[in-house]
């Protein structure tokens, strides 16, 4: 696996400064998060990553499912 060394961050750094990691992923396309000197996680920009394709409809479904799950009790109360 070929890894761009300029797109490697530690798990500690990712935890403490995720906004910087997100910006780096937008710039590079992907960022590798290392833990114990080994690649552990991959942060990707879904808009530019060719290996992960998700349509706008799928993005919408993910968001609506999350909202429904988080607020199901309120929706059930409103349905009464």
NUTOR-884460 format. One record per atom (N, C-alpha, C, CB): x negated, z, y. Coordinates in steps of 0.1 Angstrom, whole numbers, plus 5000, padded with zeros to 4 digits. Atoms other than C-alpha are relative to their C-alpha. Glycine has a CB too. Layout:
<pts>
XZY...
</pts>
This chain:
<pts>
499150004988500050005000499150005012501050125000500850014988498549895033500850085011499849855004499449924990499250145061499249995013500050154996500650014987498550095098499650145004501049945011500549874996496350395107500550055013498550014999499549964987497750395142501450045000499849885010498649965002501150465128500250124990500949884995500049885009500250785109500150125009498850004991499949874993501351125121500150114989501350005010499849895010501351465104501450055001499050125004498649945000504551645094500150105011500250064986499949904989503751915119500249935013498750085001499850074988503451665147501449945001498949895001498750055001506651495136501150105003500349934987499149894998508451825136500050055015499650124991500149944987507151935170500349895011498650055002499950104989507451595189500749884994498749975006499350115006510051375172500349895009501350054993499750104991510851185203498849905002500450055014501250094999507251055205499949924987498750095001500150085013507450955168501149895000500350104988498950104999510750775174499549885009501350065006500550114991509150575203498949924993499550065013501150075008506150495181500649914990499050104994499450095010508450365154500749885006501150094992499450124993510250145179498949905004500750055013501150094996506850005190499449944988498950095008500750055012505249975156500949944989499150114994499150045010508349915135500250114989499549874993500049895010507450205112498950105003499949954986501049894998505650545113500050074986500450095012500249935013504250715082499750155004498849944992500249864998504551095081499350054988501450075003500849955011501851255061500150154999498549975002500049865003502051595045499050034989501450054995501149975010499051745027499149884998500550064987500950125000497051425035500649894991498750044995499450105009499551215015501249955008500450054986498850054993502350985028501250064993500149844999498949935005505551175025501349945005500050155005498850064994508151015049499749875007500750105009500150124992508750685066501150005010500049874990499150024989510350655100500049865004499750105012499950144997511650305106501049975011500449924988499150044990513350125134501049904993499249935012499050085007516549985119500349875006501250084998499750134993516849715145498949904997500150035015501050105002513549555137499450004985498950035009500550005014512849645100500749904991500150154994499450105008513449345079500450044986499149884999499749965014513549535046501350094999498950094995498749925000516549755057500949935010499750155004499050074992519449555069501350085000500249854996498749934999522549735081500849935011499850165002499250074990525349565099500650105010501249924993499349924990527149695130501250074993500449925012498949945007530149765108499650114991500849894991500649905008528049965084499650125008498949954991500449904991526550165112501350085005499349955013498749944996530150225125500650094989501049905004499549925011531250345091499250134998500049924987500849885002528350595088500450105011498549965001499749904989529150745122501450064998499849935013498749955001532850765116500150104988501049894998500049915011532350925082499450145004499349944988500649884996530051185097500950085010498649975008499149934991532551265125501250064992500549905011498949955008535351295100499650124991500549894990500549895009533351525077499850135009498749964994500349884992532251755106501350065006499049965011498849954993535751775122501349994992500149935013498950025008538051745092501150105002499650004985499049904997539752075099500849975012499450145001499350034988540651975134500949884998499049975011499250125003541951635122501250044992499249894993498849965008544151805096501050085008499550084988499149924991545552045122500849915009499150105008499350094991546351755145501049924992499049905006499050085008548151575116501250074997499349964987498849925003550651855112501149975010499750155000
</pts>
